[in-house]
């Protein structure tokens, strides 16, 4: 369950912890099956390492970038086949979710999941 300040945003959470899982991300995912938040955990807090691409992702998504304290430092909506997005601040966690799910989430808010 993904929560922002004790408000449930999305119930189903999956994790991309390995290099292979992070590399694949949502590539070739079926939009109808994307009913979850995908949490990426990176080894270190970094702008470059937490950069994303949308190659072979066929639908728009909302993305949250979190620092090591799980505080939102950037957020965006990415469209299919966006070649690169680098967050404005270093991030340790990136959360991809269906478009519209991040509506109302603000920079500086704490995110938690279980």
Secondary structure, 3 states (H helix, E strand, C coil): CEEECCEEEECCEEEECCHHHHHHCCCCCCHHHCCCEEEEEEEEEECCCCCECCCCCCCCEEEEEECCCCEEEEEEEECCCCCCECCCCCEEEEEEEECCCCCCCCCCCEEEEC
